[in-house]
Amino acid sequence: MTTAALSPLSQLKQKCYTIIFEADTPAGKGFDVLLILAIILSVTVTFLDSVVSLHERYTRIFSVFEVVFTVVFGLEYLLRLWCAPRPLGYAKSFFGVIDLIGWLPSVMGLFFPGSEVLTTFRVIRVLRVFRVLKMGKYLKEAQVLAEALRDSSRKILVFLFAVLTLVVLLGSLMYLIEGPAHGFTSIPVSVYWAIVTLTTVGYGDISPETPLGQLFASMIMILGYAILAVPTGIVSAAFVRGDSNSSFREERGNKTANHS
């Protein structure tokens, strides 16, 4: 069916779809650029509103901005649902979910004061810049990374369980060595110290004072560097394996296309 044979409403819907969903057209690219600028501006307003001095001085202005952004992003989401060929398909798609996440916090802020800070989630929608700049090839690399994380999930869970068991044992031993007199008032506090030390964060709010405790702490610090390398190696191996499989599939697809 040609454009001329479509009803005025269908023509409007088709034009709306071209502008909103087609980033290759000048109108579509302009729409996406304006949308990204609006998202960045709305996140900036949320950041500034969290500063106490600015909030007290410009409360009304920030409120007006937030209402405007809520209406604009709400209308944009509804327009996407209206003009999409399969509204439910769009709503369940990656960008559909991201669009909803970027709008819902604003609505929640109207009913639950304080939740408006979640509007910073809108910055996730800036991912649309990949479409505008035609950087879709990088999405394939992101997919390989996601597959690597998924393939490594069981190994990482086992590793985390082993680390959790280790910090409980180390914390308990440090509690016996130092005791309440040196700040290790309970086993949970000692386990907290073990986690902070094993991860090489070292807040310094609790520290051993006895020579034996300091020696034990030094061993835990060195052990921490070795442990941090384990999940990195697991994910890296899975990433390299996934990247090789992706390259092999792409090369085989190219050969099949050439033979065809």
Backbone as CSV, one residue per row, in Angstrom:
resi,resn,N_x,N_y,N_z,CA_x,CA_y,CA_z,C_x,C_y,C_z
1,MET,0.855,-1.202,0.000,0.000,0.000,0.000,0.887,1.246,0.000
2,THR,0.625,2.167,-0.944,1.421,3.380,-1.048,1.025,4.359,0.030
3,THR,1.894,5.375,0.200,1.630,6.396,1.203,0.353,7.161,0.901
4,ALA,0.104,7.375,-0.409,-1.081,8.135,-0.809,-2.359,7.400,-0.442
5,ALA,-2.312,6.042,-0.427,-3.504,5.259,-0.145,-3.793,5.157,1.342
6,LEU,-2.855,5.578,2.172,-3.041,5.508,3.615,-3.956,6.617,4.093
7,SER,-4.644,6.360,5.174,-5.487,7.391,5.786,-4.593,8.452,6.419
8,PRO,-5.144,9.669,6.648,-4.335,10.729,7.269,-3.735,10.301,8.600
9,LEU,-4.482,9.542,9.399,-3.971,9.086,10.688,-2.810,8.113,10.506
10,SER,-2.939,7.202,9.513,-1.869,6.240,9.244,-0.628,6.940,8.715
11,GLN,-0.830,7.970,7.876,0.301,8.739,7.371,1.013,9.458,8.508
12,LEU,0.237,10.004,9.434,0.824,10.688,10.585,1.616,9.715,11.446
13,LYS,1.056,8.513,11.623,1.742,7.499,12.428,3.042,7.068,11.752
14,GLN,3.013,6.909,10.431,4.197,6.512,9.700,5.277,7.593,9.755
15,LYS,4.849,8.845,9.632,5.800,9.952,9.713,6.400,10.039,11.112
16,CYS,5.553,9.836,12.110,6.013,9.854,13.500,7.030,8.739,13.733
17,TYR,6.754,7.572,13.159,7.676,6.439,13.309,9.025,6.757,12.671
18,THR,8.989,7.375,11.489,10.229,7.716,10.787,11.073,8.675,11.615
19,ILE,10.439,9.659,12.228,11.170,10.659,13.011,11.713,10.065,14.306
20,ILE,10.904,9.265,14.973,11.277,8.781,16.305,12.205,7.570,16.260
21,PHE,11.987,6.664,15.314,12.719,5.397,15.314,13.817,5.313,14.260
22,GLU,13.750,6.131,13.218,14.743,6.036,12.156,15.837,7.075,12.345
23,ALA,16.990,6.639,12.867,18.088,7.575,13.128,18.870,7.915,11.865
24,ASP,18.610,7.194,10.760,19.347,7.448,9.523,18.803,8.647,8.748
25,THR,17.587,9.079,9.051,17.012,10.231,8.369,17.432,11.516,9.091
26,PRO,17.488,12.649,8.369,17.842,13.921,9.029,16.905,14.265,10.177
27,ALA,15.599,14.039,9.974,14.634,14.336,11.037,14.838,13.411,12.232
28,GLY,15.094,12.123,11.943,15.314,11.166,13.020,16.576,11.466,13.799
29,LYS,17.638,11.825,13.088,18.886,12.157,13.767,18.718,13.420,14.600
30,GLY,18.012,14.409,14.063,17.765,15.640,14.820,16.945,15.370,16.065
31,PHE,15.935,14.496,15.939,15.108,14.148,17.098,15.942,13.481,18.185
32,ASP,16.797,12.522,17.798,17.618,11.818,18.773,18.614,12.758,19.450
33,VAL,19.194,13.678,18.690,20.140,14.643,19.275,19.429,15.527,20.291
34,LEU,18.243,16.024,19.946,17.472,16.849,20.885,17.086,16.049,22.123
35,LEU,16.739,14.787,21.918,16.367,13.932,23.037,17.548,13.730,23.981
36,ILE,18.724,13.483,23.417,19.922,13.279,24.239,20.270,14.554,25.007
37,LEU,20.146,15.708,24.358,20.406,16.976,25.039,19.416,17.193,26.190
38,ALA,18.147,16.843,25.958,17.131,16.974,27.011,17.438,16.049,28.181
39,ILE,17.897,14.837,27.883,18.248,13.889,28.940,19.413,14.416,29.773
40,ILE,20.446,14.911,29.093,21.614,15.447,29.808,21.214,16.646,30.661
41,LEU,20.346,17.504,30.116,19.898,18.682,30.866,19.083,18.270,32.088
42,SER,18.221,17.270,31.933,17.395,16.835,33.064,18.248,16.214,34.167
43,VAL,19.262,15.441,33.779,20.162,14.854,34.779,20.962,15.941,35.481
44,THR,21.385,16.952,34.716,22.119,18.078,35.310,21.262,18.814,36.333
45,VAL,19.990,19.019,36.011,19.066,19.677,36.954,18.927,18.848,38.224
46,THR,18.850,17.523,38.091,18.744,16.656,39.268,19.998,16.753,40.124
47,PHE,21.162,16.802,39.486,22.416,16.947,40.212,22.432,18.253,41.008
48,LEU,22.068,19.359,40.315,22.105,20.667,40.963,21.077,20.755,42.087
49,ASP,19.941,20.106,41.894,18.895,20.150,42.914,19.310,19.429,44.192
50,SER,20.276,18.518,44.093,20.736,17.800,45.281,21.689,18.621,46.136
51,VAL,22.179,19.750,45.597,23.036,20.664,46.373,22.130,21.505,47.268
52,VAL,22.333,21.449,48.573,21.415,22.079,49.526,21.250,23.566,49.264
53,SER,22.363,24.266,49.068,22.289,25.718,48.875,21.507,26.083,47.617
54,LEU,21.714,25.321,46.534,20.989,25.579,45.288,19.526,25.171,45.404
55,HIS,19.274,24.073,46.126,17.895,23.612,46.305,17.062,24.648,47.055
56,GLU,17.639,25.229,48.106,16.911,26.231,48.889,16.672,27.507,48.091
57,ARG,17.578,27.817,47.191,17.495,29.079,46.445,16.634,28.967,45.192
58,TYR,16.690,27.811,44.528,15.998,27.676,43.246,14.990,26.524,43.251
59,THR,14.358,26.281,44.389,13.411,25.166,44.497,12.313,25.230,43.448
60,ARG,11.714,26.398,43.276,10.600,26.538,42.338,11.059,26.293,40.899
61,ILE,12.228,26.812,40.545,12.728,26.637,39.180,13.001,25.162,38.898
62,PHE,13.645,24.490,39.853,13.927,23.071,39.682,12.634,22.264,39.577
63,SER,11.627,22.634,40.339,10.345,21.923,40.298,9.679,22.078,38.942
64,VAL,9.728,23.303,38.396,9.151,23.553,37.073,9.867,22.724,36.012
65,PHE,11.203,22.714,36.083,11.986,21.915,35.135,11.597,20.448,35.208
66,GLU,11.455,19.933,36.425,11.142,18.516,36.593,9.762,18.176,36.048
67,VAL,8.797,19.057,36.248,7.460,18.831,35.708,7.506,18.821,34.176
68,VAL,8.255,19.765,33.610,8.379,19.848,32.147,9.015,18.580,31.597
69,PHE,10.114,18.134,32.236,10.793,16.925,31.762,9.898,15.699,31.907
70,THR,9.145,15.641,32.988,8.240,14.505,33.200,7.198,14.432,32.090
71,VAL,6.624,15.571,31.742,5.611,15.628,30.687,6.231,15.295,29.331
72,VAL,7.391,15.883,29.044,8.038,15.673,27.743,8.406,14.207,27.547
73,PHE,9.067,13.620,28.536,9.487,12.226,28.398,8.294,11.279,28.425
74,GLY,7.244,11.648,29.157,6.029,10.834,29.158,5.361,10.830,27.797
75,LEU,5.236,12.009,27.192,4.649,12.103,25.853,5.497,11.358,24.826
76,GLU,6.811,11.480,24.974,7.702,10.799,24.028,7.528,9.287,24.114
77,TYR,7.424,8.760,25.341,7.248,7.316,25.519,5.908,6.857,24.947
78,LEU,4.863,7.634,25.195,3.542,7.280,24.673,3.513,7.352,23.145
79,LEU,4.220,8.328,22.576,4.299,8.415,21.117,5.010,7.209,20.527
80,ARG,6.049,6.754,21.211,6.763,5.570,20.738,5.833,4.352,20.738
81,LEU,5.046,4.218,21.803,4.092,3.106,21.862,3.035,3.227,20.766
82,TRP,2.611,4.448,20.492,1.533,4.674,19.531,1.968,4.365,18.103
83,CYS,3.171,4.806,17.742,3.576,4.674,16.340,4.393,3.409,16.063
84,ALA,4.775,2.669,17.093,5.524,1.436,16.865,4.624,0.394,16.205
85,PRO,5.122,-0.349,15.213,4.313,-1.389,14.555,3.825,-2.436,15.550
86,ARG,4.689,-2.770,16.519,4.315,-3.717,17.571,4.598,-3.064,18.925
87,PRO,3.639,-2.358,19.480,3.852,-1.625,20.741,4.391,-2.503,21.869
88,LEU,3.835,-3.705,22.007,4.293,-4.598,23.072,5.734,-5.046,22.830
89,GLY,6.070,-5.250,21.563,7.443,-5.630,21.219,8.425,-4.533,21.583
90,TYR,8.027,-3.274,21.280,8.892,-2.149,21.656,9.014,-2.034,23.172
91,ALA,7.888,-2.174,23.898,7.894,-2.029,25.357,8.796,-3.067,26.014
92,LYS,8.908,-4.260,25.401,9.717,-5.333,25.978,11.146,-5.322,25.455
93,SER,11.432,-4.457,24.470,12.775,-4.408,23.898,13.740,-3.715,24.847
94,PHE,15.023,-3.775,24.528,16.057,-3.165,25.369,15.818,-1.672,25.537
95,PHE,15.672,-0.956,24.402,15.465,0.486,24.474,14.104,0.832,25.069
96,GLY,13.108,-0.029,24.867,11.796,0.219,25.461,11.853,0.200,26.973
97,VAL,12.552,-0.784,27.529,12.701,-0.875,28.983,13.509,0.307,29.513
98,ILE,14.580,0.668,28.792,15.414,1.808,29.201,14.590,3.092,29.201
99,ASP,13.754,3.278,28.178,12.907,4.474,28.102,11.938,4.536,29.277
100,LEU,11.380,3.394,29.636,10.439,3.352,30.755,11.144,3.642,32.074
101,ILE,12.341,3.069,32.247,13.113,3.319,33.466,13.471,4.798,33.587
102,GLY,13.715,5.437,32.446,14.067,6.854,32.473,12.896,7.757,32.802
103,TRP,11.667,7.261,32.633,10.484,8.103,32.870,9.813,7.814,34.210
104,LEU,9.793,6.553,34.631,9.077,6.166,35.846,9.517,6.918,37.113
105,PRO,10.836,7.149,37.332,11.223,7.874,38.554,10.562,9.237,38.691
106,SER,10.330,9.914,37.568,9.677,11.222,37.622,8.246,11.081,38.132
107,VAL,7.553,10.042,37.646,6.182,9.805,38.094,6.178,9.395,39.564
108,MET,7.138,8.565,39.958,7.233,8.129,41.354,7.474,9.316,42.280
109,GLY,8.242,10.301,41.783,8.537,11.475,42.606,7.299,12.278,42.961
110,LEU,6.246,12.158,42.146,5.003,12.871,42.438,4.254,12.252,43.607
111,PHE,4.485,10.950,43.848,3.764,10.232,44.902,4.657,9.859,46.091
112,PHE,5.957,9.702,45.822,6.897,9.329,46.891,8.017,10.359,46.945
113,PRO,7.881,11.381,47.771,8.920,12.418,47.867,10.281,11.817,48.198
114,GLY,11.286,12.283,47.473,12.634,11.782,47.679,13.078,10.832,46.588
115,SER,12.111,10.151,45.963,12.471,9.192,44.917,12.828,9.881,43.600
116,GLU,12.640,11.206,43.549,12.957,11.916,42.305,14.449,11.892,41.991
117,VAL,15.288,11.575,43.001,16.724,11.493,42.727,17.029,10.370,41.749
118,LEU,16.095,9.411,41.615,16.289,8.304,40.685,16.176,8.752,39.235
119,THR,15.796,10.014,39.022,15.713,10.515,37.648,17.083,10.534,36.976
120,THR,18.151,10.406,37.765,19.482,10.322,37.158,19.615,9.068,36.307
121,PHE,18.681,8.102,36.490,18.691,6.901,35.654,18.450,7.248,34.188
122,ARG,17.939,8.459,33.950,17.701,8.862,32.561,18.985,8.866,31.746
123,VAL,20.116,9.036,32.421,21.375,9.114,31.688,21.628,7.824,30.907
124,ILE,20.999,6.711,31.338,21.158,5.447,30.611,20.624,5.591,29.188
125,ARG,19.645,6.455,29.021,19.036,6.613,27.695,19.988,7.254,26.696
126,VAL,21.097,7.825,27.196,22.079,8.410,26.288,22.720,7.324,25.423
127,LEU,22.456,6.052,25.752,22.941,4.959,24.914,22.441,5.093,23.478
128,ARG,21.387,5.874,23.298,20.868,6.081,21.936,21.880,6.796,21.048
129,VAL,22.907,7.382,21.660,23.930,8.051,20.865,24.637,7.043,19.956
130,PHE,24.637,5.752,20.325,25.238,4.730,19.473,24.524,4.659,18.132
131,ARG,23.204,4.846,18.157,22.441,4.815,16.899,22.705,6.069,16.085
132,VAL,22.759,7.208,16.774,22.951,8.480,16.062,24.305,8.516,15.369
133,LEU,25.342,8.040,16.060,26.698,8.091,15.522,27.063,6.830,14.743
134,LYS,26.054,5.956,14.541,26.260,4.709,13.803,27.396,3.884,14.415
135,MET,27.340,3.733,15.731,28.359,2.964,16.446,27.793,1.606,16.856
136,GLY,26.868,1.095,16.054,26.226,-0.169,16.382,27.205,-1.328,16.469
137,LYS,28.357,-1.212,15.781,29.317,-2.316,15.823,29.857,-2.531,17.230
138,TYR,29.854,-1.461,18.054,30.334,-1.618,19.418,29.331,-2.381,20.277
139,LEU,28.074,-2.408,19.863,27.073,-3.175,20.599,27.375,-4.666,20.513
140,LYS,27.997,-5.083,19.401,28.382,-6.486,19.277,29.450,-6.834,20.308
141,GLU,30.394,-5.916,20.523,31.432,-6.146,21.531,30.821,-6.193,22.926
142,ALA,29.829,-5.355,23.164,29.154,-5.371,24.456,28.415,-6.692,24.659
143,GLN,27.866,-7.232,23.575,27.168,-8.512,23.659,28.146,-9.637,24.000
144,VAL,29.356,-9.583,23.427,30.377,-10.591,23.740,30.750,-10.511,25.216
145,LEU,30.889,-9.277,25.737,31.215,-9.101,27.151,30.098,-9.624,28.040
146,ALA,28.850,-9.358,27.655,27.708,-9.843,28.441,27.675,-11.366,28.456
147,GLU,27.974,-11.990,27.307,28.009,-13.448,27.242,29.127,-14.005,28.110
148,ALA,30.272,-13.294,28.147,31.383,-13.743,28.981,31.011,-13.705,30.462
149,LEU,30.326,-12.646,30.866,29.886,-12.539,32.261,28.869,-13.634,32.591
150,ARG,27.968,-13.902,31.649,26.960,-14.940,31.874,27.600,-16.318,31.959
151,ASP,28.574,-16.594,31.090,29.246,-17.892,31.105,30.080,-18.085,32.369
152,SER,30.549,-16.965,32.942,31.409,-17.044,34.129,30.628,-16.944,35.426
153,SER,29.325,-16.788,35.338,28.532,-16.491,36.538,28.653,-17.572,37.605
154,ARG,28.620,-18.847,37.204,28.702,-19.917,38.190,30.061,-19.941,38.873
155,LYS,31.118,-19.776,38.094,32.467,-19.765,38.681,32.625,-18.584,39.633
156,ILE,32.065,-17.434,39.243,32.175,-16.254,40.101,31.383,-16.452,41.392
157,LEU,30.213,-17.084,41.302,29.421,-17.346,42.497,30.157,-18.284,43.455
158,VAL,30.794,-19.312,42.905,31.592,-20.216,43.736,32.752,-19.461,44.385
159,PHE,33.382,-18.603,43.600,34.496,-17.800,44.123,34.029,-16.882,45.251
160,LEU,32.884,-16.217,45.060,32.365,-15.323,46.091,32.005,-16.081,47.368
161,PHE,31.456,-17.279,47.212,31.131,-18.089,48.387,32.403,-18.478,49.135
162,ALA,33.466,-18.808,48.385,34.747,-19.147,49.017,35.327,-17.941,49.756
163,VAL,35.219,-16.762,49.144,35.725,-15.552,49.793,34.924,-15.229,51.047
164,LEU,33.589,-15.403,50.964,32.736,-15.158,52.131,33.118,-16.088,53.286
165,THR,33.362,-17.349,52.967,33.792,-18.297,54.002,35.142,-17.882,54.583
166,LEU,36.029,-17.424,53.708,37.375,-17.030,54.140,37.347,-15.835,55.081
167,VAL,36.545,-14.814,54.761,36.525,-13.625,55.616,35.902,-13.929,56.982
168,VAL,34.964,-14.883,57.009,34.387,-15.286,58.302,35.465,-15.932,59.167
169,LEU,36.270,-16.809,58.559,37.344,-17.474,59.302,38.424,-16.484,59.736
170,LEU,38.834,-15.613,58.815,39.873,-14.630,59.137,39.398,-13.643,60.195
171,GLY,38.144,-13.211,60.074,37.598,-12.293,61.071,37.521,-12.922,62.450
172,SER,37.133,-14.176,62.486,37.040,-14.875,63.767,38.418,-15.022,64.405
173,LEU,39.432,-15.352,63.594,40.788,-15.478,64.120,41.309,-14.145,64.643
174,MET,41.031,-13.057,63.904,41.477,-11.744,64.360,40.773,-11.333,65.640
175,TYR,39.536,-11.744,65.807,38.805,-11.467,67.048,39.473,-12.157,68.227
176,LEU,39.967,-13.382,68.002,40.675,-14.106,69.058,42.030,-13.481,69.356
177,ILE,42.694,-12.982,68.304,44.035,-12.417,68.482,43.987,-11.053,69.168
178,GLU,43.121,-10.161,68.702,43.083,-8.790,69.208,42.071,-8.614,70.339
179,GLY,40.831,-9.033,70.098,39.812,-8.932,71.128,39.218,-7.539,71.256
180,PRO,38.228,-7.386,72.141,37.546,-6.100,72.332,38.463,-4.974,72.793
181,ALA,39.537,-5.307,73.461,40.425,-4.270,73.997,41.074,-3.437,72.899
182,HIS,41.194,-3.981,71.698,41.856,-3.277,70.599,40.877,-2.898,69.482
183,GLY,39.592,-2.818,69.814,38.602,-2.352,68.843,37.822,-3.449,68.149
184,PHE,38.244,-4.704,68.270,37.541,-5.819,67.648,36.500,-6.324,68.644
185,THR,35.407,-5.562,68.735,34.427,-5.767,69.809,33.541,-6.985,69.617
186,SER,33.444,-7.500,68.401,32.608,-8.671,68.131,33.091,-9.348,66.857
187,ILE,32.583,-10.549,66.630,32.962,-11.263,65.405,32.453,-10.544,64.149
188,PRO,31.190,-10.016,64.120,30.762,-9.265,62.935,31.669,-8.074,62.629
189,VAL,32.110,-7.347,63.675,33.026,-6.218,63.466,34.351,-6.725,62.905
190,SER,34.811,-7.852,63.401,36.072,-8.417,62.921,35.946,-8.904,61.477
191,VAL,34.782,-9.463,61.130,34.541,-9.885,59.745,34.523,-8.674,58.822
192,TYR,33.893,-7.573,59.285,33.916,-6.326,58.514,35.351,-5.885,58.262
193,TRP,36.180,-5.939,59.306,37.588,-5.560,59.149,38.282,-6.472,58.136
194,ALA,37.981,-7.779,58.200,38.608,-8.728,57.286,38.226,-8.433,55.837
195,ILE,36.953,-8.076,55.604,36.500,-7.729,54.248,37.230,-6.493,53.739
196,VAL,37.301,-5.466,54.586,37.971,-4.219,54.203,39.447,-4.462,53.915
197,THR,40.074,-5.308,54.712,41.499,-5.579,54.540,41.762,-6.476,53.346
198,LEU,40.949,-7.518,53.184,41.153,-8.464,52.084,40.940,-7.808,50.729
199,THR,40.030,-6.854,50.667,39.786,-6.147,49.403,40.751,-4.985,49.195
200,THR,41.717,-4.843,50.072,42.771,-3.807,50.006,42.213,-2.393,50.062
201,VAL,41.011,-2.230,50.642,40.445,-0.881,50.795,41.117,-0.166,51.957
202,GLY,41.114,-0.802,53.117,41.829,-0.277,54.273,41.349,1.065,54.769
203,TYR,40.137,1.126,55.336,39.616,2.386,55.863,40.451,2.906,57.028
204,GLY,41.010,2.012,57.839,41.823,2.438,58.966,41.039,2.746,60.221
205,ASP,39.703,2.542,60.199,38.915,2.819,61.401,39.163,1.780,62.487
206,ILE,39.567,0.556,62.068,39.952,-0.489,63.010,41.285,-1.061,62.529
207,SER,42.225,-1.200,63.439,43.528,-1.751,63.054,44.112,-2.544,64.212
208,PRO,44.817,-3.626,63.919,45.428,-4.430,64.972,46.580,-3.675,65.651
209,GLU,46.768,-3.953,66.913,47.803,-3.258,67.687,48.881,-4.208,68.197
210,THR,48.581,-5.467,68.299,49.579,-6.428,68.776,50.468,-6.876,67.621
211,PRO,51.713,-7.259,67.895,52.606,-7.738,66.826,52.033,-8.923,66.060
212,LEU,51.416,-9.866,66.766,50.828,-11.022,66.096,49.669,-10.598,65.193
213,GLY,48.855,-9.673,65.677,47.734,-9.176,64.883,48.199,-8.437,63.645
214,GLN,49.256,-7.645,63.777,49.794,-6.912,62.638,50.403,-7.853,61.605
215,LEU,51.058,-8.923,62.081,51.611,-9.918,61.168,50.484,-10.629,60.416
216,PHE,49.433,-10.972,61.136,48.288,-11.642,60.537,47.619,-10.729,59.510
217,ALA,47.491,-9.445,59.848,46.891,-8.478,58.926,47.728,-8.330,57.665
218,SER,49.049,-8.348,57.797,49.928,-8.230,56.633,49.731,-9.404,55.688
219,MET,49.560,-10.592,56.262,49.325,-11.780,55.428,48.000,-11.670,54.681
220,ILE,46.979,-11.128,55.357,45.672,-10.969,54.710,45.755,-9.966,53.567
221,MET,46.518,-8.877,53.769,46.675,-7.868,52.707,47.315,-8.468,51.466
222,ILE,48.378,-9.246,51.668,49.051,-9.882,50.531,48.123,-10.883,49.860
223,LEU,47.377,-11.627,50.671,46.407,-12.577,50.129,45.345,-11.861,49.296
224,GLY,44.989,-10.642,49.707,43.983,-9.869,48.991,44.368,-9.602,47.545
225,TYR,45.655,-9.278,47.306,46.097,-9.030,45.935,45.965,-10.276,45.076
226,ALA,46.262,-11.439,45.654,46.153,-12.683,44.902,44.698,-13.014,44.598
227,ILE,43.818,-12.770,45.555,42.400,-13.100,45.376,41.753,-12.213,44.331
228,LEU,42.118,-10.929,44.289,41.510,-10.009,43.330,41.791,-10.412,41.893
229,ALA,42.873,-11.167,41.677,43.226,-11.562,40.313,42.370,-12.709,39.802
230,VAL,41.720,-13.451,40.702,40.973,-14.641,40.295,39.763,-14.306,39.419
231,PRO,38.817,-13.426,39.889,37.648,-13.142,39.023,38.043,-12.460,37.721
232,THR,39.120,-11.667,37.753,39.584,-11.016,36.525,40.005,-12.059,35.502
233,GLY,40.734,-13.085,35.969,41.170,-14.147,35.062,40.012,-14.954,34.525
234,ILE,39.007,-15.206,35.369,37.842,-15.990,34.942,37.093,-15.278,33.825
235,VAL,36.802,-13.988,34.049,36.051,-13.211,33.052,36.879,-13.004,31.788
236,SER,38.181,-12.749,31.951,39.044,-12.520,30.780,39.093,-13.752,29.885
237,ALA,39.219,-14.939,30.509,39.260,-16.178,29.728,37.953,-16.385,28.975
238,ALA,36.826,-16.133,29.666,35.525,-16.291,29.012,35.345,-15.262,27.900
239,PHE,35.858,-14.052,28.100,35.738,-13.003,27.090,36.536,-13.366,25.837
240,VAL,37.767,-13.843,26.035,38.602,-14.228,24.892,37.959,-15.379,24.137
241,ARG,37.416,-16.349,24.891,36.759,-17.490,24.256,35.523,-17.045,23.468
242,GLY,34.728,-16.136,24.070,33.543,-15.637,23.384,33.886,-14.811,22.166
243,ASP,34.964,-14.011,22.253,35.390,-13.189,21.132,35.864,-14.065,19.984
244,SER,36.570,-15.145,20.320,37.041,-16.062,19.279,35.867,-16.746,18.592
245,ASN,34.876,-17.180,19.370,33.690,-17.819,18.795,32.916,-16.852,17.908
246,SER,32.831,-15.575,18.339,32.122,-14.568,17.546,32.831,-14.324,16.217
247,SER,34.163,-14.244,16.275,34.937,-14.030,15.053,34.807,-15.218,14.106
248,PHE,34.796,-16.434,14.703,34.661,-17.643,13.878,33.302,-17.673,13.188
249,ARG,32.229,-17.317,13.951,30.888,-17.310,13.350,30.784,-16.265,12.250
250,GLU,31.397,-15.109,12.487,31.343,-14.047,11.472,32.093,-14.459,10.212
251,GLU,33.272,-15.092,10.393,34.059,-15.526,9.239,33.327,-16.614,8.465
252,ARG,32.691,-17.560,9.192,31.941,-18.624,8.523,30.734,-18.052,7.774
253,GLY,30.097,-17.016,8.376,28.971,-16.383,7.703,29.389,-15.686,6.419
254,ASN,30.568,-15.044,6.437,31.069,-14.379,5.247,31.396,-15.393,4.132
255,LYS,31.971,-16.538,4.528,32.295,-17.561,3.539,31.031,-18.136,2.920
256,THR,30.018,-18.339,3.764,28.742,-18.861,3.253,28.105,-17.878,2.277
257,ALA,28.180,-16.583,2.624,27.604,-15.556,1.739,28.350,-15.494,0.415
258,ASN,29.670,-15.647,0.453,30.456,-15.601,-0.782,30.163,-16.782,-1.681
259,HIS,30.002,-17.973,-1.069,29.694,-19.160,-1.863,28.301,-19.070,-2.470
260,SER,27.401,-18.370,-1.774,26.048,-18.221,-2.297,26.055,-17.317,-3.519
